[in-house]
Protein backbone atom coordinates (compact mmCIF):
# COMPACT_ATOMS: atom_id res chain seq x y z
CA UNK A 1 0.00 0.00 0.00
CA UNK A 2 2.77 2.40 0.99
CA UNK A 3 4.69 1.53 -2.18
CA UNK A 4 1.64 2.26 -4.36
CA UNK A 5 1.18 5.62 -2.60
CA UNK A 6 4.86 6.47 -3.19
CA UNK A 7 4.71 5.42 -6.84
CA UNK A 8 1.65 7.61 -7.41
CA UNK A 9 2.83 10.78 -5.67
CA UNK A 10 6.60 10.70 -6.13
CA UNK A 11 6.49 12.22 -9.64
CA UNK A 12 4.22 15.03 -8.35
CA UNK A 13 6.54 15.63 -5.40
CA UNK A 14 9.60 15.81 -7.66
CA UNK A 15 7.76 18.23 -9.95
CA UNK A 16 6.76 20.42 -7.00
CA UNK A 17 10.34 20.57 -5.70
CA UNK A 18 11.58 21.43 -9.18
CA UNK A 19 8.96 24.16 -9.53
CA UNK A 20 10.14 25.72 -6.27
CA UNK A 21 13.72 25.85 -7.48
CA UNK A 22 13.04 27.17 -10.95
CA UNK A 23 10.32 29.55 -12.16
CA UNK A 24 8.03 28.51 -14.98
CA UNK A 25 9.45 29.07 -18.49
CA UNK A 26 6.37 31.06 -19.49
CA UNK A 27 6.94 33.36 -16.51
CA UNK A 28 10.54 34.05 -17.57
CA UNK A 29 9.52 34.74 -21.17
CA UNK A 30 6.79 37.13 -20.02
CA UNK A 31 9.34 39.01 -17.90
CA UNK A 32 11.80 39.23 -20.80
CA UNK A 33 9.04 40.48 -23.13
CA UNK A 34 8.11 43.19 -20.62
CA UNK A 35 11.74 44.22 -20.06
CA UNK A 36 12.98 44.29 -23.66
CA UNK A 37 10.60 47.11 -24.55
CA UNK A 38 10.69 48.51 -21.03
CA UNK A 39 13.75 49.29 -18.95
CA UNK A 40 16.06 48.03 -21.71
CA UNK A 41 14.83 51.08 -23.65
CA UNK A 42 15.67 53.35 -20.70
CA UNK A 43 19.25 52.10 -20.41
CA UNK A 44 19.74 52.04 -24.18
CA UNK A 45 18.58 55.64 -24.66
CA UNK A 46 20.80 56.84 -21.81
CA UNK A 47 23.96 55.44 -23.42
CA UNK A 48 23.46 55.82 -27.20
CA UNK A 49 23.29 59.62 -26.96
CA UNK A 50 26.95 59.77 -25.85
CA UNK A 51 28.55 58.28 -28.99
CA UNK A 52 27.25 60.79 -31.61
CA UNK A 53 27.89 63.93 -29.51
CA UNK A 54 30.36 65.56 -31.93
CA UNK A 55 28.45 64.39 -35.02
CA UNK A 56 25.14 65.86 -33.82
CA UNK A 57 26.84 69.13 -32.87
CA UNK A 58 28.37 69.32 -36.36
CA UNK A 59 24.91 68.71 -37.83
CA UNK A 60 23.41 71.51 -35.71
CA UNK A 61 26.20 73.89 -36.78
CA UNK A 62 25.76 72.94 -40.46
CA UNK A 63 21.99 73.40 -40.27
CA UNK A 64 22.37 76.76 -38.52
CA UNK A 65 24.80 77.94 -41.22
CA UNK A 66 22.41 76.96 -44.02
CA UNK A 67 19.50 78.75 -42.32
CA UNK A 68 21.20 81.94 -41.16
CA UNK A 69 24.42 82.06 -43.24
CA UNK A 70 26.55 82.23 -40.12
CA UNK A 71 28.12 79.77 -37.69
CA UNK A 72 26.32 79.11 -34.45
CA UNK A 73 27.90 80.56 -31.31
CA UNK A 74 29.53 78.17 -28.87
CA UNK A 75 27.08 79.12 -26.09
CA UNK A 76 23.98 78.50 -28.23
CA UNK A 77 25.39 75.21 -29.49
CA UNK A 78 26.06 74.09 -25.92
CA UNK A 79 22.55 75.14 -24.91
CA UNK A 80 20.94 73.21 -27.78
CA UNK A 81 23.01 70.09 -27.11
CA UNK A 82 22.29 70.27 -23.36
CA UNK A 83 18.58 70.58 -24.18
CA UNK A 84 18.70 67.48 -26.42
CA UNK A 85 20.37 65.48 -23.65
CA UNK A 86 18.54 66.78 -20.57
CA UNK A 87 15.00 66.96 -21.98
CA UNK A 88 15.03 63.18 -21.64
CA UNK A 89 14.65 63.68 -17.86
CA UNK A 90 11.75 66.11 -18.35
CA UNK A 91 10.05 63.48 -20.51
CA UNK A 92 10.73 60.87 -17.84
CA UNK A 93 9.05 63.04 -15.22
CA UNK A 94 6.01 63.52 -17.48
CA UNK A 95 5.90 59.79 -18.17
CA UNK A 96 5.99 58.72 -14.55
CA UNK A 97 3.18 61.13 -13.60
CA UNK A 98 0.81 59.41 -16.04
CA UNK A 99 2.25 55.87 -15.83
CA UNK A 100 0.51 54.95 -12.57
CA UNK A 101 -2.87 56.20 -13.80
CA UNK A 102 -2.52 54.37 -17.11
CA UNK A 103 -1.56 51.15 -15.30
CA UNK A 104 -4.91 51.28 -13.49
CA UNK A 105 -7.00 52.16 -16.56
CA UNK A 106 -5.26 50.01 -19.22
CA UNK A 107 -3.66 47.39 -17.00
CA UNK A 108 0.06 46.74 -16.54
CA UNK A 109 0.48 44.81 -19.79
CA UNK A 110 -1.84 47.14 -21.74
CA UNK A 111 0.13 50.20 -20.64
CA UNK A 112 3.46 48.63 -21.62
CA UNK A 113 2.12 47.82 -25.09
CA UNK A 114 0.55 51.27 -25.62
CA UNK A 115 3.74 52.95 -24.42
CA UNK A 116 5.61 51.71 -27.51
CA UNK A 117 3.84 54.42 -29.50
CA UNK A 118 6.17 56.98 -27.91
CA UNK A 119 9.28 54.93 -28.78
CA UNK A 120 8.22 54.46 -32.41
CA UNK A 121 7.36 58.15 -32.84
CA UNK A 122 10.70 59.12 -31.29
CA UNK A 123 12.64 56.80 -33.60
CA UNK A 124 10.84 58.23 -36.65
CA UNK A 125 11.44 61.86 -35.67
CA UNK A 126 15.12 61.42 -34.78
CA UNK A 127 15.74 59.45 -37.97
CA UNK A 128 14.13 62.20 -40.07
CA UNK A 129 16.07 65.03 -38.40
CA UNK A 130 19.10 64.73 -40.68
CA UNK A 131 17.37 64.40 -44.11
CA UNK A 132 14.93 67.22 -43.26
CA UNK A 133 17.60 69.46 -41.70
CA UNK A 134 15.49 69.98 -38.57
CA UNK A 135 17.51 69.54 -35.38
CA UNK A 136 14.34 70.45 -33.46
CA UNK A 137 13.09 66.93 -34.23
CA UNK A 138 15.92 65.59 -32.05
CA UNK A 139 14.59 67.58 -29.09
CA UNK A 140 11.03 66.30 -29.61
CA UNK A 141 12.31 62.76 -30.15
CA UNK A 142 14.35 62.79 -26.95
CA UNK A 143 11.33 64.15 -25.05
CA UNK A 144 9.26 61.22 -26.34
CA UNK A 145 11.94 58.68 -25.39
CA UNK A 146 11.91 60.19 -21.91
CA UNK A 147 8.12 59.83 -21.66
CA UNK A 148 8.49 56.21 -22.80
CA UNK A 149 11.19 55.57 -20.16
CA UNK A 150 9.18 57.26 -17.40
CA UNK A 151 6.11 55.09 -18.07
CA UNK A 152 8.26 51.96 -18.31
CA UNK A 153 10.04 52.60 -15.02
CA UNK A 154 6.69 53.14 -13.34
CA UNK A 155 4.74 50.20 -14.81
CA UNK A 156 7.23 47.45 -15.63
CA UNK A 157 8.38 46.81 -12.01
CA UNK A 158 4.70 46.57 -11.02
CA UNK A 159 4.08 43.98 -13.72
CA UNK A 160 7.13 41.90 -12.77
CA UNK A 161 6.35 42.07 -9.05
CA UNK A 162 2.71 41.09 -9.58
CA UNK A 163 3.24 38.15 -11.96
CA UNK A 164 6.05 36.60 -9.87
CA UNK A 165 5.40 34.00 -7.15
CA UNK A 166 6.50 35.08 -3.67
CA UNK A 167 9.57 32.82 -3.70
CA UNK A 168 10.90 34.37 -6.93
CA UNK A 169 9.70 37.95 -6.54
CA UNK A 170 13.19 39.28 -5.80
CA UNK A 171 14.85 37.54 -8.74
CA UNK A 172 12.03 38.54 -11.09
CA UNK A 173 12.12 42.12 -9.86
CA UNK A 174 15.83 42.24 -10.66
CA UNK A 175 14.80 42.03 -14.33
CA UNK A 176 14.29 45.80 -14.15
CA UNK A 177 17.89 46.45 -13.13
CA UNK A 178 19.40 43.71 -15.31
CA UNK A 179 17.76 45.01 -18.47
CA UNK A 180 18.73 48.61 -17.67
CA UNK A 181 22.37 47.57 -17.47
CA UNK A 182 22.07 45.36 -20.57
CA UNK A 183 20.53 48.35 -22.38
CA UNK A 184 23.37 50.63 -21.30
CA UNK A 185 25.98 48.07 -22.37
CA UNK A 186 24.23 47.45 -25.71
CA UNK A 187 24.11 51.19 -26.40
CA UNK A 188 27.82 51.53 -25.61
CA UNK A 189 28.70 48.66 -27.95
CA UNK A 190 26.41 49.79 -30.81
CA UNK A 191 27.89 53.29 -30.50
CA UNK A 192 31.45 52.11 -31.20
CA UNK A 193 32.89 53.39 -34.49
CA UNK A 194 33.11 49.83 -35.83
CA UNK A 195 29.30 49.60 -35.73
CA UNK A 196 27.06 52.70 -35.82
CA UNK A 197 29.46 55.21 -34.24
CA UNK A 198 30.59 56.78 -37.54
CA UNK A 199 29.36 60.25 -38.49
CA UNK A 200 27.18 59.09 -41.38
CA UNK A 201 25.39 56.55 -39.19
CA UNK A 202 24.24 58.69 -36.25
CA UNK A 203 20.59 59.11 -37.47
CA UNK A 204 20.34 55.31 -37.79
CA UNK A 205 21.89 54.89 -34.33
CA UNK A 206 19.28 57.13 -32.70
CA UNK A 207 16.48 55.42 -34.66
CA UNK A 208 17.37 51.94 -33.40
CA UNK A 209 15.19 52.63 -30.36
CA UNK A 210 12.33 51.31 -32.52
CA UNK A 211 13.77 47.75 -32.49
CA UNK A 212 13.00 46.93 -28.81
CA UNK A 213 9.55 48.49 -29.28
CA UNK A 214 8.78 46.20 -32.24
CA UNK A 215 10.07 43.17 -30.33
CA UNK A 216 7.79 43.88 -27.37
CA UNK A 217 4.79 44.42 -29.64
CA UNK A 218 5.46 41.04 -31.24
CA UNK A 219 6.11 39.02 -28.06
CA UNK A 220 4.24 40.50 -25.07
CA UNK A 221 0.69 40.01 -26.46
CA UNK A 222 1.20 36.24 -26.16
CA UNK A 223 1.41 36.55 -22.36
CA UNK A 224 -1.33 37.43 -19.84
CA UNK A 225 -2.13 40.55 -17.88
CA UNK A 226 -1.03 40.73 -14.23
CA UNK A 227 -3.17 38.20 -12.27
CA UNK A 228 -3.37 40.60 -9.30
CA UNK A 229 -4.68 43.37 -11.54
CA UNK A 230 -7.26 41.01 -13.07
CA UNK A 231 -8.63 39.82 -9.72
CA UNK A 232 -8.21 42.81 -7.36
CA UNK A 233 -8.76 45.71 -9.79
CA UNK A 234 -11.11 44.10 -12.32
CA UNK A 235 -12.73 41.30 -10.31
CA UNK A 236 -12.04 38.86 -13.16
CA UNK A 237 -11.77 35.49 -11.38
CA UNK A 238 -11.67 33.42 -14.57
CA UNK A 239 -9.05 35.65 -16.21
CA UNK A 240 -6.89 35.58 -13.08
CA UNK A 241 -6.95 31.77 -12.86
CA UNK A 242 -6.13 31.46 -16.56
CA UNK A 243 -3.20 33.88 -16.20
CA UNK A 244 -1.87 32.04 -13.13
CA UNK A 245 -1.98 28.69 -14.93
CA UNK A 246 -0.05 30.10 -17.89
CA UNK A 247 2.55 31.87 -15.74
CA UNK A 248 3.01 29.37 -12.89
CA UNK A 249 1.69 26.08 -14.24
CA UNK A 250 -1.17 24.02 -12.83
CA UNK A 251 0.84 22.89 -9.78
CA UNK A 252 1.89 26.37 -8.71
CA UNK A 253 -1.23 28.43 -9.32
CA UNK A 254 -3.33 27.42 -6.26
CA UNK A 255 -1.01 28.97 -3.68
CA UNK A 256 -0.73 32.22 -5.63
CA UNK A 257 -4.52 32.34 -6.08
CA UNK A 258 -5.01 32.07 -2.30
CA UNK A 259 -2.43 34.82 -1.71
CA UNK A 260 -4.10 37.20 -4.18
CA UNK A 261 -7.58 36.41 -2.84
CA UNK A 262 -6.39 37.09 0.70
CA UNK A 263 -5.05 40.47 -0.36
CA UNK A 264 -8.31 41.25 -2.17
CA UNK A 265 -10.38 40.36 0.90
CA UNK A 266 -8.24 42.62 3.07
CA UNK A 267 -9.09 45.55 0.82
CA UNK A 268 -12.64 44.82 -0.17
CA UNK A 269 -14.39 47.84 -1.76
CA UNK A 270 -11.06 49.66 -1.85
CA UNK A 271 -10.12 51.50 -5.05
CA UNK A 272 -6.64 52.44 -6.25
CA UNK A 273 -5.38 55.45 -4.30
CA UNK A 274 -4.42 58.73 -5.91
CA UNK A 275 -0.94 60.11 -5.13
CA UNK A 276 -2.30 62.89 -2.91
CA UNK A 277 -4.41 60.34 -1.00
CA UNK A 278 -1.31 58.22 -0.40
CA UNK A 279 0.65 61.26 0.84
CA UNK A 280 -2.00 61.93 3.49
CA UNK A 281 -2.43 58.27 4.53
CA UNK A 282 -0.78 57.89 7.96
CA UNK A 283 -0.90 54.07 7.76
CA UNK A 284 1.77 53.97 5.03
CA UNK A 285 3.90 56.88 6.21
CA UNK A 286 6.95 54.75 7.00
CA UNK A 287 6.77 52.87 3.69
CA UNK A 288 6.44 56.16 1.80
CA UNK A 289 9.36 57.75 3.63
CA UNK A 290 11.47 54.69 2.88
CA UNK A 291 10.84 54.65 -0.86
CA UNK A 292 11.34 58.44 -1.09
CA UNK A 293 14.74 58.10 0.53
CA UNK A 294 15.68 55.10 -1.58
CA UNK A 295 14.69 56.71 -4.89
CA UNK A 296 16.36 60.03 -4.11
CA UNK A 297 19.54 58.27 -3.00
CA UNK A 298 19.57 56.11 -6.14
CA UNK A 299 20.38 59.24 -8.18
CA UNK A 300 22.26 61.25 -5.53
CA UNK A 301 24.62 58.54 -4.26
CA UNK A 302 27.49 59.43 -6.59
CA UNK A 303 27.08 56.90 -9.41
CA UNK A 304 26.66 59.73 -11.93
CA UNK A 305 29.75 61.44 -10.51
CA UNK A 306 31.77 58.26 -10.96
CA UNK A 307 30.83 58.11 -14.63
CA UNK A 308 31.70 61.81 -14.93
CA UNK A 309 35.19 61.19 -13.52
CA UNK A 310 35.76 57.96 -15.45
CA UNK A 311 37.08 59.58 -18.65
CA UNK A 312 39.41 61.85 -16.65
CA UNK A 313 40.81 58.92 -14.68
CA UNK A 314 41.29 56.78 -17.77
CA UNK A 315 43.27 59.64 -19.38
CA UNK A 316 45.32 60.06 -16.20
CA UNK A 317 46.14 56.36 -16.28
CA UNK A 318 47.64 56.78 -19.74
CA UNK A 319 44.85 55.20 -21.78
CA UNK A 320 44.76 56.80 -25.29
CA UNK A 321 41.69 58.95 -25.94
CA UNK A 322 40.56 56.79 -28.87
CA UNK A 323 40.63 53.68 -26.64
CA UNK A 324 38.59 55.17 -23.79
CA UNK A 325 35.18 54.22 -25.35
CA UNK A 326 36.25 50.56 -25.17
CA UNK A 327 37.22 50.91 -21.49
CA UNK A 328 33.88 52.62 -20.88
CA UNK A 329 32.20 49.50 -22.28
CA UNK A 330 34.02 47.68 -19.45
CA UNK A 331 32.23 49.83 -16.87
CA UNK A 332 28.90 48.93 -18.49
CA UNK A 333 29.85 45.26 -18.44
CA UNK A 334 30.73 45.53 -14.72
CA UNK A 335 27.31 46.92 -13.85
CA UNK A 336 25.62 44.27 -16.00
CA UNK A 337 27.54 41.44 -14.25
CA UNK A 338 26.67 42.74 -10.78
CA UNK A 339 23.00 43.10 -11.70
CA UNK A 340 22.97 39.45 -12.79
CA UNK A 341 24.81 38.48 -9.58
CA UNK A 342 22.30 40.42 -7.48
CA UNK A 343 19.48 38.60 -9.30
CA UNK A 344 20.93 35.25 -8.26
CA UNK A 345 21.59 36.29 -4.64
CA UNK A 346 18.57 38.43 -3.75
CA UNK A 347 16.19 35.60 -2.84
CA UNK A 348 18.92 33.85 -0.83
CA UNK A 349 20.58 36.71 1.07
CA UNK A 350 17.57 39.02 1.11
CA UNK A 351 16.98 42.63 0.09
CA UNK A 352 18.25 44.22 3.30
CA UNK A 353 21.68 42.55 3.26
CA UNK A 354 22.34 43.50 -0.37
CA UNK A 355 21.23 47.13 -0.24
CA UNK A 356 22.84 47.84 3.15
CA UNK A 357 26.04 46.13 2.04
CA UNK A 358 25.99 48.01 -1.28
CA UNK A 359 25.71 51.42 0.38
CA UNK A 360 28.39 50.48 2.94
CA UNK A 361 30.83 49.45 0.20
CA UNK A 362 30.02 52.63 -1.75
CA UNK A 363 30.83 54.68 1.37
CA UNK A 364 34.24 52.99 1.64
CA UNK A 365 34.86 53.63 -2.07
CA UNK A 366 34.02 57.33 -1.59
CA UNK A 367 36.71 57.60 1.10
CA UNK A 368 39.30 55.79 -1.02
CA UNK A 369 38.34 57.76 -4.12
CA UNK A 370 38.77 61.09 -2.29
CA UNK A 371 42.23 60.01 -1.07
CA UNK A 372 43.43 58.77 -4.46
CA UNK A 373 42.20 61.91 -6.26
CA UNK A 374 43.95 64.07 -3.66
CA UNK A 375 47.29 62.35 -4.38
CA UNK A 376 46.68 61.80 -8.09
CA UNK A 377 49.91 63.52 -9.23
CA UNK A 378 52.20 62.30 -6.47
CA UNK A 379 52.71 58.80 -7.86
CA UNK A 380 51.95 56.98 -11.15
CA UNK A 381 50.25 54.27 -9.06
CA UNK A 382 47.36 56.45 -7.86
CA UNK A 383 45.56 56.82 -11.24
CA UNK A 384 45.35 53.03 -11.43
CA UNK A 385 44.11 52.81 -7.83
CA UNK A 386 41.46 55.39 -8.76
CA UNK A 387 40.43 53.21 -11.70
CA UNK A 388 40.01 50.28 -9.33
CA UNK A 389 37.80 52.50 -7.14
CA UNK A 390 35.67 53.37 -10.19
CA UNK A 391 34.98 49.71 -10.94
CA UNK A 392 34.51 48.86 -7.24
CA UNK A 393 31.96 51.67 -6.83
CA UNK A 394 30.02 50.53 -9.92
CA UNK A 395 30.09 46.92 -8.69
CA UNK A 396 28.80 47.97 -5.25
CA UNK A 397 26.01 50.06 -6.78
CA UNK A 398 24.89 47.25 -9.08
CA UNK A 399 24.99 44.68 -6.30
CA UNK A 400 22.66 46.62 -4.00
CA UNK A 401 21.04 50.02 -4.61
CA UNK A 402 20.88 49.70 -8.39
CA UNK A 403 18.81 46.53 -8.27
CA UNK A 404 16.97 46.39 -4.95
CA UNK A 405 15.41 49.89 -4.93
CA UNK A 406 12.71 49.15 -7.54
CA UNK A 407 11.90 45.82 -5.92
CA UNK A 408 11.29 47.45 -2.54
CA UNK A 409 9.02 50.05 -4.14
CA UNK A 410 6.89 47.13 -5.36
CA UNK A 411 7.01 45.13 -2.12
CA UNK A 412 6.34 47.83 0.46
CA UNK A 413 2.86 48.58 -0.90
CA UNK A 414 -0.27 46.54 -1.56
CA UNK A 415 -2.32 46.61 -4.78
CA UNK A 416 -4.41 49.68 -3.95
CA UNK A 417 -1.42 51.89 -3.11
CA UNK A 418 1.24 50.57 -5.51
CA UNK A 419 0.46 52.69 -8.64
CA UNK A 420 0.38 55.91 -6.60
CA UNK A 421 3.60 54.91 -4.83
CA UNK A 422 5.32 54.50 -8.19
CA UNK A 423 4.11 57.92 -9.33
CA UNK A 424 5.49 59.57 -6.19
CA UNK A 425 8.75 57.61 -6.05
CA UNK A 426 9.32 57.85 -9.80
CA UNK A 427 8.71 61.61 -9.82
CA UNK A 428 11.29 62.10 -7.07
CA UNK A 429 13.72 59.79 -8.89
CA UNK A 430 13.50 61.79 -12.12
CA UNK A 431 13.67 65.12 -10.28
CA UNK A 432 16.80 63.89 -8.48
CA UNK A 433 18.25 62.77 -11.83
CA UNK A 434 17.62 66.26 -13.26
CA UNK A 435 18.93 67.95 -10.09
CA UNK A 436 22.22 66.07 -10.00
CA UNK A 437 22.80 66.72 -13.71
CA UNK A 438 22.21 70.43 -13.15
CA UNK A 439 24.10 70.90 -9.87
CA UNK A 440 26.93 68.37 -10.09
CA UNK A 441 29.24 70.48 -12.33
CA UNK A 442 29.07 73.29 -9.75
CA UNK A 443 29.79 70.82 -6.92
CA UNK A 444 32.90 69.69 -8.80
CA UNK A 445 34.04 73.29 -9.37
CA UNK A 446 33.48 74.17 -5.70
CA UNK A 447 34.77 71.04 -3.96
CA UNK A 448 36.88 69.40 -6.69
CA UNK A 449 38.04 65.96 -5.50
CA UNK A 450 36.32 66.49 -2.13
CA UNK A 451 32.89 66.35 -3.82
CA UNK A 452 32.81 62.65 -2.94
CA UNK A 453 32.51 63.55 0.74
CA UNK A 454 28.95 64.69 -0.08
CA UNK A 455 28.22 61.25 -1.56
CA UNK A 456 29.93 59.61 1.41
CA UNK A 457 27.39 61.28 3.71
CA UNK A 458 24.44 60.17 1.56
CA UNK A 459 25.61 56.56 1.21
CA UNK A 460 26.48 56.11 4.89
CA UNK A 461 23.20 57.67 6.10
CA UNK A 462 21.22 55.40 3.77
CA UNK A 463 23.09 52.32 5.03
CA UNK A 464 22.27 53.30 8.65
CA UNK A 465 18.61 54.01 7.89
CA UNK A 466 18.05 50.71 6.05
CA UNK A 467 19.89 48.67 8.69
CA UNK A 468 17.84 50.02 11.59
CA UNK A 469 14.44 50.86 10.13
CA UNK A 470 13.65 48.75 7.04
CA UNK A 471 12.47 45.16 7.62
CA UNK A 472 13.50 42.23 5.45
CA UNK A 473 10.85 41.45 2.81
CA UNK A 474 12.24 38.16 1.46
CA UNK A 475 9.63 35.37 1.13
CA UNK A 476 6.85 37.54 2.60
CA UNK A 477 3.51 38.36 0.99
CA UNK A 478 2.54 41.98 0.38
CA UNK A 479 0.01 41.80 3.23
CA UNK A 480 2.63 40.38 5.65
CA UNK A 481 5.06 43.19 4.75
CA UNK A 482 2.42 45.85 5.40
CA UNK A 483 1.46 44.24 8.71
CA UNK A 484 5.11 44.21 9.78
CA UNK A 485 5.43 47.93 9.09
CA UNK A 486 2.23 48.66 11.01
CA UNK A 487 3.33 46.52 13.96
CA UNK A 488 6.44 48.69 14.33
CA UNK A 489 4.56 51.96 14.52
CA UNK A 490 5.42 52.29 18.17
CA UNK A 491 9.10 52.60 17.25
CA UNK A 492 8.47 54.66 14.09
CA UNK A 493 11.61 56.51 12.99
CA UNK A 494 9.76 59.51 11.53
CA UNK A 495 12.06 62.04 13.16
CA UNK A 496 15.22 60.24 12.13
CA UNK A 497 13.81 59.69 8.63
CA UNK A 498 12.88 63.36 8.28
CA UNK A 499 16.44 64.29 9.22
CA UNK A 500 17.79 61.92 6.57
CA UNK A 501 15.34 63.26 3.99
CA UNK A 502 16.61 66.78 4.57
CA UNK A 503 20.07 65.74 3.36
CA UNK A 504 18.65 65.16 -0.13
CA UNK A 505 17.03 68.59 -0.40
C-alpha positions, 0 to 999 in steps of 0.5 A: 500500500505504501509503495503504491502511494509512493509510486503515485505521488513521487512524480508530483513531489519531484515536480513540486520541488523542481517548480520551487527551485526554478520559475516557470518558463512562461513566466521568464519569457513574459518578464523578458518580453516586458523588459525588452521594450521597457527598462532596456529602452531606458538604459539604451537611450541613456547610453546611445546619446553619448557616442554621436555627440560631436556628429550631432553638434556638427549637424546643428552647426551645419543646419544653422549655417544653411539657415542663417548664413553664419556659424552658431555661437559656442554658447547657443550650441552648448545650450541646444546640445544640453537641451537634447540630452537633458529633456530626456529627464523632463520626458521621464518626469512627465511619463511617470506622472501618467504611468501609474494612472494608465496602469490602473486604466489600461492594465500593466500589460496594456500600458506597456504595449501602448507605451511603444507608441512613444518609442516608435514616434521618437525613432521616426522623428530622430531618424528624419532630423538629418534628411529634413535638416530639422535639429528640433526633431531631435529635441522632440524625439528625446522628449518622447523617449523620456516619456516612454522611459518614465512610463516603463520605469513606473509600470514594468516593475509593477508587472514583474512584481505582480506576476512573480510568485513570492519565492521568486519575486526578488529575482524577477524584480531584478529584471528591471535592473538587469535590463537597464544595465544590458541596455546601457551596455548594448548602447555603448557597444552599438555606439562604437565606431566599428558599428554605428558610431561613424558620423554618417550613421548617427541618425540610424543609431538614434532610430534603433530605439524602434527595435526593442519596441517592435520586439515587445509588440510582437512578443508580449501580447502572447502573455497574460495581464497581471493576475493581481490586476485582473482579480483585485482591480477588475474582479475577473476570477476566470481571467486571473486563474487562466493567467496564473496557470499560464505563468506558474503552471497548474501545480503552482497556481493554487497557492498564488490564487489564495495569496491574491484572494487574501489580499483582495479580501483585506481591501474589499471595496477599496479603489486604487489610491491617488498620489495625494491620497497616499501622501495623506495616509498615515498608515503607510507613512513609513513605507512612503518615507522609505521609498522616497529616501531610496529613490532620491539616494539612487540618483544622488549617491554618486554613481553619476559622478563616478561616470563623470570622472571615469574619462578623466581617470582613464586619461590620467592612467595613460589610456589613449583617448581613442581607446577610452570608449572601449574601457567605458564598455568595461564599466557597463559590463561591470554593472551588468555582471553585478545586476545578474549576480544580485538577481541570483543572490537576492532571494537567498541573502535578502533585500536588506543585506544586499542594499545595506552592504551596497551602500556600505561598500560605496561609502568605503569607495568614496573615502578611497576615491577622495584620497586617491584623487587628492594624491593623483599627481604624487605617484603613477600608481594612484591613477590606477588605484582610482580606476580600481575605485571606479569599478569597485563603486560601480560593482557595489552600486549594481549589487545593492542600490541599483537593483533592490530599490525598484523591488522594494518600491513594489514590495512595500505597498499593496495593490491599492497603493502601488500605482500611486507609490510609483508615481510619487517615487518615480517623480522624485527619482526623475527630479533627483536625476535632473537635479544632480545633472544640473548641480553636479558640475558646480559641486565639482568646481566648488569642492573638486576631489572632495565632492565625494565627501557629499556622496559619502554622507548620503551613502552612509546615512542610507546604510544606517537608515536601512539597517535600523528601520527597514524590515527584510521582505524576502519570502513575505507576501505583500500583506505580511510586509504591510502588517510588519510595518504597522506593527512597528509603529510604536518605534516609528523613525519619523524624526530620524527619517525626516532628518535623513530626507533633509540631506537630499534637499 
